Amino acid sequence: MKPAFLAFAWVLLLCQEPGETGTTSSSVRAESQSNLKAVVRTEARENVKERTRTTDELVHSVAFRKAARNAWRATWNGTARYETGFSIDENGRPGELQSSEFAARDGLSHVRIISRSNALGTFHIHNNYGDPRPSELDINIAKTTHKMVYVGSRDGLYSVDPDGNVRHVFITINWFDKMKRQLSMLHVG
């Protein structure tokens, strides 16, 4: 929300004369609330557009694609029974490869990506033995950390935004080798 707008709305309410009727106060308050809702809706739309633009730029970057390819190959092209991934720093640079190779519990192996608080998000591989789409855990992590979560799998690349919206970004298994833009605008629900 814009601090200047909020300050303006409060000044309007505080500057009301004590003898004025509640009708004027109510109409000013209603108008302020209406304007505030409009500002919040506009900012929410702008945030989604900015997040989508940033996501599109990131997934097309050479560094991201190279790191994703390395993560895929580290899982033997999805055939290993573990996950591999990396953190994405505030400038969109991939971090070091991290693996859950020796962290299996109950037959499942989920990688825990260590990242800084100012990171843009994380990327990890789902192996070929489970659901290729982002899990509930992936969605909850995106919502809780307010960061993007990217999942590479045999179905391509998925992204989960901080609101928990899942998007199927690329629909081919070798998306990281293709340098042309082939975005899919599928929303997974």
KEKE-630904 format. One line per 4 residues: number of its first residue (from 1); their letters; for each residue x, y, z of N, C-alpha, C, O. Coordinates in nm, 2 decimals. Layout:
# KEKE-630904
NUM = A = X Y Z X Y Z X Y Z X Y Z | ...
***
This chain:
# KEKE-630904
1 = MKPA = 0.08 -0.12 0.00 0.00 0.00 0.00 0.09 0.12 0.00 0.20 0.12 0.05 | 0.04 0.23 -0.06 0.11 0.35 -0.07 0.10 0.43 0.06 -0.01 0.46 0.10 | 0.21 0.45 0.13 0.21 0.52 0.26 0.15 0.66 0.25 0.08 0.71 0.34 | 0.17 0.73 0.14 0.12 0.87 0.12 -0.03 0.87 0.11 -0.10 0.95 0.17
5 = FLAF = -0.09 0.76 0.05 -0.24 0.76 0.04 -0.30 0.73 0.18 -0.40 0.79 0.22 | -0.23 0.64 0.25 -0.29 0.61 0.38 -0.28 0.73 0.48 -0.37 0.76 0.55 | -0.17 0.80 0.47 -0.16 0.92 0.55 -0.26 1.02 0.51 -0.32 1.09 0.60 | -0.29 1.04 0.38 -0.39 1.13 0.33 -0.53 1.09 0.39 -0.61 1.18 0.43
9 = AWVL = -0.56 0.96 0.38 -0.69 0.92 0.43 -0.71 0.94 0.58 -0.81 0.99 0.63 | -0.60 0.92 0.66 -0.61 0.95 0.80 -0.62 1.10 0.83 -0.69 1.14 0.92 | -0.55 1.18 0.76 -0.56 1.32 0.77 -0.70 1.37 0.75 -0.75 1.45 0.82 | -0.77 1.32 0.65 -0.91 1.35 0.62 -0.99 1.32 0.74 -1.08 1.40 0.78
13 = LLCQ = -0.98 1.21 0.80 -1.06 1.17 0.91 -1.03 1.25 1.04 -1.12 1.29 1.11 | -0.90 1.28 1.06 -0.86 1.36 1.18 -0.90 1.51 1.16 -0.92 1.57 1.27 | -0.90 1.56 1.04 -0.93 1.70 1.02 -1.08 1.73 1.03 -1.12 1.85 1.02 | -1.16 1.63 1.05 -1.31 1.66 1.06 -1.34 1.74 1.19 -1.29 1.71 1.29
17 = EPGE = -1.42 1.84 1.17 -1.46 1.92 1.28 -1.55 1.84 1.38 -1.62 1.75 1.34 | -1.53 1.86 1.51 -1.61 1.78 1.61 -1.76 1.80 1.59 -1.83 1.71 1.63 | -1.81 1.91 1.54 -1.95 1.93 1.53 -2.01 1.87 1.41 -2.13 1.88 1.39 | -1.93 1.82 1.31 -1.98 1.76 1.19 -2.06 1.64 1.22 -2.03 1.57 1.32
21 = TGTT = -2.16 1.61 1.14 -2.24 1.49 1.16 -2.17 1.36 1.12 -2.07 1.37 1.05 | -2.22 1.25 1.17 -2.16 1.12 1.14 -2.18 1.09 0.99 -2.10 1.01 0.94 | -2.28 1.15 0.92 -2.30 1.12 0.78 -2.18 1.16 0.70 -2.13 1.09 0.61 | -2.12 1.28 0.73 -2.01 1.33 0.65 -1.89 1.24 0.68 -1.81 1.20 0.59
25 = SSSV = -1.87 1.21 0.81 -1.76 1.12 0.85 -1.78 0.98 0.78 -1.68 0.93 0.74 | -1.90 0.93 0.78 -1.92 0.80 0.72 -1.90 0.81 0.57 -1.84 0.71 0.51 | -1.94 0.91 0.50 -1.92 0.92 0.36 -1.77 0.93 0.33 -1.72 0.88 0.23 | -1.69 1.01 0.41 -1.55 1.03 0.39 -1.48 0.89 0.42 -1.39 0.85 0.34
29 = RAES = -1.53 0.83 0.52 -1.47 0.70 0.56 -1.50 0.59 0.45 -1.41 0.52 0.41 | -1.62 0.59 0.39 -1.66 0.50 0.29 -1.57 0.53 0.16 -1.53 0.43 0.10 | -1.56 0.66 0.13 -1.48 0.69 0.01 -1.33 0.65 0.03 -1.27 0.60 -0.06 | -1.28 0.67 0.15 -1.14 0.64 0.18 -1.12 0.49 0.17 -1.02 0.44 0.11
33 = QSNL = -1.22 0.41 0.22 -1.21 0.26 0.21 -1.22 0.22 0.07 -1.15 0.12 0.03 | -1.31 0.28 -0.01 -1.32 0.24 -0.15 -1.19 0.27 -0.23 -1.14 0.19 -0.30 | -1.13 0.39 -0.20 -1.00 0.42 -0.27 -0.89 0.33 -0.22 -0.81 0.29 -0.30 | -0.89 0.29 -0.09 -0.79 0.20 -0.04 -0.80 0.07 -0.11 -0.70 0.01 -0.14
37 = KAVV = -0.92 0.02 -0.12 -0.94 -0.11 -0.19 -0.89 -0.11 -0.33 -0.83 -0.20 -0.38 | -0.92 0.00 -0.40 -0.88 0.02 -0.54 -0.72 0.02 -0.55 -0.67 -0.04 -0.64 | -0.66 0.09 -0.45 -0.51 0.09 -0.45 -0.46 -0.05 -0.43 -0.36 -0.09 -0.49 | -0.52 -0.12 -0.33 -0.47 -0.26 -0.30 -0.49 -0.35 -0.42 -0.40 -0.43 -0.45
41 = RTEA = -0.60 -0.34 -0.49 -0.63 -0.43 -0.60 -0.53 -0.39 -0.71 -0.47 -0.49 -0.78 | -0.50 -0.27 -0.74 -0.41 -0.23 -0.84 -0.27 -0.27 -0.81 -0.20 -0.33 -0.90 | -0.23 -0.26 -0.69 -0.09 -0.31 -0.65 -0.08 -0.46 -0.66 0.02 -0.51 -0.70 | -0.19 -0.53 -0.62 -0.18 -0.67 -0.63 -0.17 -0.72 -0.78 -0.09 -0.81 -0.81
45 = RENV = -0.24 -0.65 -0.87 -0.22 -0.68 -1.01 -0.08 -0.65 -1.06 -0.02 -0.73 -1.14 | -0.03 -0.54 -1.02 0.11 -0.50 -1.06 0.21 -0.60 -1.00 0.31 -0.63 -1.07 | 0.19 -0.65 -0.88 0.28 -0.74 -0.82 0.28 -0.87 -0.90 0.39 -0.93 -0.92 | 0.16 -0.92 -0.95 0.15 -1.04 -1.02 0.22 -1.02 -1.16 0.30 -1.11 -1.20
49 = KERT = 0.20 -0.91 -1.22 0.27 -0.88 -1.35 0.42 -0.88 -1.33 0.49 -0.93 -1.41 | 0.47 -0.81 -1.23 0.61 -0.80 -1.20 0.67 -0.94 -1.17 0.78 -0.98 -1.22 | 0.60 -1.02 -1.09 0.64 -1.15 -1.06 0.65 -1.24 -1.18 0.75 -1.32 -1.20 | 0.55 -1.23 -1.27 0.55 -1.31 -1.40 0.67 -1.27 -1.49 0.73 -1.35 -1.54
53 = RTTD = 0.69 -1.13 -1.50 0.80 -1.08 -1.58 0.93 -1.13 -1.53 1.02 -1.18 -1.60 | 0.95 -1.13 -1.40 1.07 -1.17 -1.33 1.09 -1.32 -1.35 1.20 -1.37 -1.39 | 0.99 -1.40 -1.34 0.99 -1.54 -1.36 1.03 -1.57 -1.50 1.12 -1.66 -1.53 | 0.97 -1.51 -1.60 1.00 -1.53 -1.74 1.14 -1.50 -1.77 1.21 -1.57 -1.84
57 = ELVH = 1.19 -1.39 -1.72 1.33 -1.35 -1.74 1.43 -1.46 -1.68 1.53 -1.50 -1.74 | 1.40 -1.50 -1.56 1.48 -1.59 -1.49 1.49 -1.73 -1.56 1.60 -1.78 -1.59 | 1.38 -1.78 -1.60 1.38 -1.92 -1.66 1.44 -1.92 -1.80 1.47 -2.03 -1.85 | 1.45 -1.80 -1.86 1.52 -1.79 -1.99 1.66 -1.76 -1.98 1.73 -1.76 -2.08
61 = SVAF = 1.71 -1.73 -1.86 1.85 -1.70 -1.84 1.94 -1.82 -1.86 1.90 -1.93 -1.83 | 2.06 -1.80 -1.92 2.15 -1.91 -1.95 2.20 -1.97 -1.82 2.21 -2.09 -1.81 | 2.22 -1.89 -1.71 2.27 -1.94 -1.59 2.17 -2.03 -1.52 2.20 -2.14 -1.47 | 2.04 -1.99 -1.52 1.94 -2.08 -1.46 1.92 -2.21 -1.54 1.91 -2.31 -1.48
65 = RKAA = 1.92 -2.20 -1.67 1.90 -2.32 -1.75 2.02 -2.42 -1.73 2.00 -2.54 -1.72 | 2.14 -2.36 -1.72 2.26 -2.45 -1.71 2.25 -2.52 -1.57 2.28 -2.64 -1.56 | 2.22 -2.44 -1.47 2.21 -2.50 -1.33 2.10 -2.61 -1.33 2.12 -2.71 -1.26 | 1.99 -2.58 -1.39 1.88 -2.68 -1.39 1.92 -2.80 -1.47 1.89 -2.91 -1.42
69 = RNAW = 1.99 -2.79 -1.58 2.04 -2.90 -1.65 2.14 -2.99 -1.56 2.13 -3.11 -1.56 | 2.22 -2.92 -1.49 2.31 -2.99 -1.40 2.24 -3.06 -1.29 2.28 -3.17 -1.25 | 2.13 -3.00 -1.24 2.05 -3.07 -1.13 1.98 -3.19 -1.19 1.98 -3.29 -1.13 | 1.93 -3.18 -1.31 1.86 -3.29 -1.38 1.97 -3.41 -1.40 1.94 -3.52 -1.38
73 = RATW = 2.08 -3.37 -1.45 2.18 -3.47 -1.47 2.23 -3.54 -1.34 2.27 -3.65 -1.34 | 2.24 -3.46 -1.24 2.28 -3.51 -1.10 2.19 -3.61 -1.05 2.22 -3.70 -0.97 | 2.06 -3.61 -1.10 1.96 -3.71 -1.06 1.95 -3.82 -1.16 1.85 -3.90 -1.17 | 2.06 -3.84 -1.25 2.06 -3.93 -1.35 1.93 -3.92 -1.44 1.86 -4.02 -1.47
77 = NGTA = 1.91 -3.80 -1.48 1.79 -3.76 -1.56 1.66 -3.81 -1.50 1.57 -3.86 -1.57 | 1.65 -3.79 -1.37 1.53 -3.82 -1.30 1.51 -3.96 -1.25 1.41 -3.99 -1.19 | 1.61 -4.04 -1.28 1.60 -4.18 -1.24 1.65 -4.22 -1.10 1.63 -4.32 -1.04 | 1.73 -4.12 -1.04 1.78 -4.14 -0.90 1.66 -4.13 -0.80 1.57 -4.06 -0.83
81 = RYET = 1.67 -4.19 -0.69 1.56 -4.18 -0.59 1.59 -4.07 -0.49 1.56 -4.09 -0.37 | 1.64 -3.96 -0.54 1.66 -3.84 -0.45 1.64 -3.72 -0.54 1.63 -3.72 -0.66 | 1.63 -3.61 -0.47 1.61 -3.48 -0.53 1.74 -3.40 -0.52 1.82 -3.41 -0.43 | 1.75 -3.31 -0.62 1.87 -3.22 -0.63 1.81 -3.08 -0.66 1.72 -3.07 -0.74
85 = GFSI = 1.87 -2.98 -0.61 1.83 -2.84 -0.64 1.93 -2.74 -0.60 2.04 -2.76 -0.56 | 1.88 -2.61 -0.61 1.97 -2.50 -0.57 1.88 -2.38 -0.53 1.76 -2.37 -0.57 | 1.94 -2.29 -0.46 1.88 -2.16 -0.43 1.91 -2.06 -0.54 2.00 -2.07 -0.61 | 1.82 -1.96 -0.55 1.84 -1.86 -0.65 1.85 -1.73 -0.57 1.76 -1.68 -0.50
89 = DENG = 1.97 -1.66 -0.59 1.99 -1.54 -0.51 1.91 -1.42 -0.55 1.84 -1.43 -0.65 | 1.93 -1.31 -0.48 1.84 -1.19 -0.51 1.87 -1.13 -0.65 1.79 -1.05 -0.70 | 1.98 -1.17 -0.71 2.01 -1.12 -0.85 1.98 -1.23 -0.96 2.01 -1.21 -1.07 | 1.91 -1.34 -0.91 1.87 -1.44 -1.01 1.98 -1.54 -1.04 1.97 -1.62 -1.13
93 = RPGE = 2.09 -1.54 -0.96 2.20 -1.63 -0.99 2.18 -1.76 -0.91 2.14 -1.76 -0.79 | 2.19 -1.87 -0.98 2.18 -2.00 -0.91 2.29 -2.03 -0.81 2.41 -1.99 -0.84 | 2.26 -2.09 -0.70 2.36 -2.13 -0.60 2.42 -2.26 -0.63 2.40 -2.32 -0.73 | 2.49 -2.32 -0.53 2.55 -2.45 -0.55 2.44 -2.56 -0.54 2.34 -2.54 -0.48
97 = LQSS = 2.47 -2.67 -0.61 2.38 -2.78 -0.61 2.37 -2.84 -0.48 2.48 -2.87 -0.41 | 2.25 -2.87 -0.43 2.23 -2.94 -0.30 2.15 -3.06 -0.33 2.07 -3.07 -0.42 | 2.17 -3.17 -0.25 2.11 -3.30 -0.28 2.05 -3.36 -0.15 2.10 -3.33 -0.04 | 1.95 -3.44 -0.17 1.89 -3.52 -0.06 1.93 -3.66 -0.07 1.87 -3.75 -0.02
101 = EFAA = 2.04 -3.69 -0.14 2.09 -3.83 -0.17 2.09 -3.92 -0.05 2.06 -4.03 -0.06 | 2.14 -3.86 0.06 2.15 -3.94 0.18 2.05 -3.91 0.29 2.07 -3.94 0.41 | 1.94 -3.84 0.25 1.85 -3.79 0.35 1.71 -3.86 0.34 1.61 -3.80 0.38 | 1.70 -3.98 0.29 1.58 -4.05 0.27 1.51 -4.08 0.40 1.58 -4.13 0.50
105 = RDGL = 1.38 -4.06 0.41 1.30 -4.10 0.53 1.17 -4.16 0.48 1.11 -4.11 0.39 | 1.14 -4.28 0.53 1.02 -4.35 0.49 1.01 -4.37 0.34 0.91 -4.37 0.28 | 1.13 -4.40 0.28 1.13 -4.43 0.14 1.12 -4.30 0.05 1.13 -4.31 -0.07 | 1.10 -4.19 0.11 1.09 -4.06 0.03 1.21 -3.98 0.06 1.27 -3.98 0.17
109 = SHVR = 1.25 -3.90 -0.04 1.37 -3.82 -0.03 1.34 -3.68 -0.08 1.33 -3.66 -0.20 | 1.32 -3.59 0.01 1.29 -3.45 -0.03 1.41 -3.36 0.00 1.46 -3.37 0.11 | 1.45 -3.29 -0.09 1.57 -3.20 -0.07 1.53 -3.08 0.01 1.42 -3.02 -0.02 | 1.61 -3.04 0.10 1.59 -2.92 0.18 1.70 -2.82 0.13 1.82 -2.83 0.15
113 = IISR = 1.65 -2.72 0.06 1.74 -2.62 0.00 1.77 -2.51 0.10 1.68 -2.45 0.16 | 1.90 -2.49 0.12 1.94 -2.39 0.22 1.96 -2.26 0.13 2.04 -2.26 0.03 | 1.89 -2.15 0.17 1.90 -2.03 0.10 1.90 -1.91 0.19 1.86 -1.92 0.31 | 1.94 -1.80 0.14 1.94 -1.68 0.22 1.80 -1.61 0.23 1.72 -1.65 0.14
117 = SNAL = 1.78 -1.53 0.32 1.65 -1.47 0.34 1.61 -1.38 0.22 1.49 -1.36 0.20 | 1.71 -1.32 0.15 1.68 -1.23 0.04 1.68 -1.31 -0.09 1.68 -1.24 -0.20 | 1.68 -1.44 -0.09 1.68 -1.52 -0.21 1.55 -1.50 -0.29 1.45 -1.47 -0.22 | 1.55 -1.51 -0.42 1.43 -1.50 -0.50 1.34 -1.63 -0.48 1.22 -1.63 -0.49
121 = GTFH = 1.41 -1.74 -0.46 1.34 -1.87 -0.45 1.44 -1.99 -0.46 1.56 -1.98 -0.44 | 1.38 -2.10 -0.50 1.45 -2.23 -0.51 1.41 -2.30 -0.63 1.30 -2.28 -0.68 | 1.50 -2.40 -0.67 1.47 -2.49 -0.78 1.51 -2.63 -0.73 1.61 -2.64 -0.67 | 1.42 -2.73 -0.77 1.46 -2.86 -0.74 1.40 -2.96 -0.84 1.30 -2.92 -0.90
125 = IHNN = 1.46 -3.08 -0.85 1.41 -3.18 -0.94 1.32 -3.28 -0.87 1.35 -3.32 -0.76 | 1.21 -3.31 -0.93 1.12 -3.42 -0.88 1.16 -3.54 -0.97 1.16 -3.53 -1.09 | 1.20 -3.65 -0.91 1.24 -3.77 -0.98 1.12 -3.83 -1.06 1.01 -3.79 -1.04 | 1.15 -3.93 -1.14 1.05 -4.00 -1.22 0.96 -4.09 -1.15 0.87 -4.14 -1.21
129 = YGDP = 0.98 -4.11 -1.02 0.90 -4.21 -0.94 0.78 -4.15 -0.87 0.69 -4.22 -0.83 | 0.78 -4.02 -0.86 0.67 -3.95 -0.80 0.59 -3.86 -0.89 0.61 -3.86 -1.01 | 0.51 -3.78 -0.83 0.43 -3.68 -0.91 0.52 -3.58 -0.97 0.60 -3.52 -0.89 | 0.52 -3.55 -1.09 0.61 -3.45 -1.15 0.57 -3.31 -1.12 0.65 -3.22 -1.13
133 = RPSE = 0.45 -3.29 -1.07 0.40 -3.15 -1.04 0.45 -3.11 -0.90 0.48 -3.20 -0.82 | 0.44 -2.98 -0.87 0.48 -2.94 -0.74 0.39 -3.00 -0.63 0.27 -3.02 -0.65 | 0.45 -3.05 -0.52 0.37 -3.11 -0.42 0.30 -3.01 -0.33 0.33 -2.89 -0.34 | 0.22 -3.06 -0.24 0.16 -2.96 -0.14 0.27 -2.90 -0.05 0.26 -2.78 -0.02
137 = LDIN = 0.37 -2.98 -0.02 0.49 -2.92 0.05 0.55 -2.80 -0.03 0.58 -2.70 0.03 | 0.57 -2.82 -0.16 0.63 -2.72 -0.24 0.54 -2.59 -0.24 0.59 -2.48 -0.22 | 0.41 -2.61 -0.25 0.32 -2.50 -0.25 0.32 -2.43 -0.11 0.32 -2.31 -0.10 | 0.32 -2.51 0.00 0.32 -2.45 0.13 0.45 -2.37 0.16 0.45 -2.27 0.22
141 = IAKT = 0.56 -2.42 0.10 0.69 -2.35 0.12 0.69 -2.22 0.05 0.73 -2.12 0.11 | 0.63 -2.22 -0.07 0.62 -2.09 -0.14 0.54 -1.99 -0.07 0.57 -1.87 -0.06 | 0.43 -2.04 -0.01 0.34 -1.95 0.06 0.40 -1.90 0.19 0.39 -1.78 0.23 | 0.47 -1.99 0.26 0.53 -1.96 0.39 0.65 -1.87 0.38 0.66 -1.77 0.46
145 = THKM = 0.73 -1.89 0.28 0.85 -1.82 0.27 0.83 -1.69 0.18 0.92 -1.60 0.18 | 0.72 -1.69 0.11 0.69 -1.57 0.02 0.80 -1.57 -0.09 0.84 -1.46 -0.13 | 0.84 -1.69 -0.13 0.94 -1.70 -0.24 0.89 -1.79 -0.35 0.79 -1.86 -0.33 | 0.95 -1.78 -0.47 0.92 -1.87 -0.58 0.98 -2.00 -0.56 1.09 -2.01 -0.50
149 = VYVG = 0.90 -2.11 -0.60 0.96 -2.24 -0.59 0.94 -2.30 -0.74 0.83 -2.30 -0.79 | 1.05 -2.34 -0.79 1.05 -2.40 -0.93 1.08 -2.55 -0.91 1.16 -2.59 -0.84 | 1.00 -2.63 -0.99 1.01 -2.77 -0.99 1.04 -2.82 -1.13 0.96 -2.80 -1.22 | 1.15 -2.89 -1.15 1.18 -2.95 -1.28 1.15 -3.10 -1.27 1.17 -3.16 -1.17
153 = SRDG = 1.09 -3.15 -1.38 1.06 -3.30 -1.38 1.04 -3.35 -1.52 1.07 -3.28 -1.62 | 1.00 -3.47 -1.53 0.98 -3.53 -1.66 0.88 -3.46 -1.74 0.87 -3.47 -1.87 | 0.79 -3.38 -1.68 0.69 -3.30 -1.74 0.73 -3.16 -1.78 0.65 -3.08 -1.83 | 0.86 -3.12 -1.75 0.90 -2.99 -1.78 0.93 -2.91 -1.66 0.99 -2.96 -1.56
157 = LYSV = 0.90 -2.78 -1.66 0.92 -2.69 -1.55 0.79 -2.63 -1.50 0.71 -2.58 -1.58 | 0.78 -2.63 -1.37 0.66 -2.57 -1.30 0.72 -2.46 -1.21 0.83 -2.46 -1.17 | 0.63 -2.36 -1.19 0.67 -2.26 -1.09 0.55 -2.24 -0.99 0.43 -2.26 -1.03 | 0.58 -2.21 -0.87 0.48 -2.19 -0.77 0.51 -2.05 -0.71 0.62 -2.02 -0.66
161 = DPDG = 0.41 -1.96 -0.72 0.44 -1.82 -0.67 0.40 -1.81 -0.52 0.35 -1.91 -0.47 | 0.44 -1.70 -0.46 0.42 -1.69 -0.31 0.27 -1.70 -0.27 0.24 -1.71 -0.15 | 0.18 -1.69 -0.36 0.03 -1.70 -0.33 -0.01 -1.85 -0.35 -0.13 -1.88 -0.32 | 0.08 -1.93 -0.39 0.05 -2.08 -0.41 0.00 -2.11 -0.54 -0.05 -2.23 -0.56
165 = NVRH = 0.00 -2.02 -0.64 -0.05 -2.05 -0.77 0.06 -2.13 -0.85 0.18 -2.09 -0.85 | 0.02 -2.24 -0.91 0.11 -2.32 -0.98 0.09 -2.30 -1.13 -0.02 -2.28 -1.18 | 0.21 -2.28 -1.20 0.21 -2.25 -1.34 0.30 -2.36 -1.41 0.41 -2.38 -1.37 | 0.25 -2.42 -1.52 0.34 -2.51 -1.60 0.41 -2.42 -1.70 0.35 -2.38 -1.80
169 = VFIT = 0.53 -2.39 -1.67 0.61 -2.29 -1.75 0.66 -2.35 -1.88 0.64 -2.30 -1.99 | 0.72 -2.47 -1.88 0.77 -2.54 -2.00 0.71 -2.68 -2.00 0.70 -2.74 -1.89 | 0.67 -2.73 -2.11 0.60 -2.86 -2.11 0.69 -2.97 -2.18 0.64 -3.08 -2.21 | 0.82 -2.95 -2.19 0.91 -3.05 -2.25 1.01 -3.09 -2.14 1.05 -3.01 -2.06
173 = INWF = 1.06 -3.21 -2.15 1.15 -3.26 -2.05 1.29 -3.20 -2.07 1.36 -3.18 -1.97 | 1.32 -3.15 -2.18 1.46 -3.09 -2.21 1.44 -2.94 -2.23 1.51 -2.89 -2.31 | 1.36 -2.88 -2.15 1.33 -2.73 -2.16 1.46 -2.65 -2.14 1.47 -2.55 -2.20 | 1.55 -2.70 -2.06 1.67 -2.63 -2.03 1.77 -2.62 -2.15 1.86 -2.54 -2.15
177 = DKMK = 1.75 -2.71 -2.24 1.84 -2.72 -2.36 1.78 -2.63 -2.47 1.86 -2.59 -2.57 | 1.66 -2.59 -2.47 1.60 -2.51 -2.57 1.61 -2.37 -2.54 1.56 -2.32 -2.43 | 1.67 -2.29 -2.63 1.69 -2.15 -2.60 1.58 -2.06 -2.65 1.57 -1.94 -2.62 | 1.49 -2.12 -2.73 1.38 -2.04 -2.78 1.27 -2.03 -2.68 1.26 -2.12 -2.59
181 = RQLS = 1.19 -1.93 -2.68 1.09 -1.91 -2.58 0.97 -1.99 -2.62 0.91 -1.97 -2.73 | 0.93 -2.09 -2.54 0.82 -2.17 -2.56 0.74 -2.18 -2.44 0.72 -2.29 -2.38 | 0.69 -2.07 -2.39 0.61 -2.07 -2.26 0.48 -2.13 -2.28 0.41 -2.11 -2.38 | 0.44 -2.20 -2.18 0.30 -2.25 -2.17 0.23 -2.17 -2.06 0.29 -2.15 -1.96
185 = MLHV = 0.12 -2.13 -2.09 0.04 -2.04 -1.99 -0.06 -2.13 -1.92 -0.16 -2.08 -1.87 | -0.03 -2.26 -1.90 -0.12 -2.35 -1.83 -0.12 -2.32 -1.68 -0.01 -2.31 -1.63 | -0.23 -2.31 -1.62 -0.24 -2.30 -1.48 -0.29 -2.43 -1.42 -0.39 -2.48 -1.47 | -0.21 -2.48 -1.33 -0.25 -2.61 -1.27 -0.33 -2.58 -1.14 -0.29 -2.50 -1.06
189 = G = -0.44 -2.65 -1.13 -0.52 -2.62 -1.01 -0.55 -2.73 -0.94 -0.62 -2.72 -0.84
***
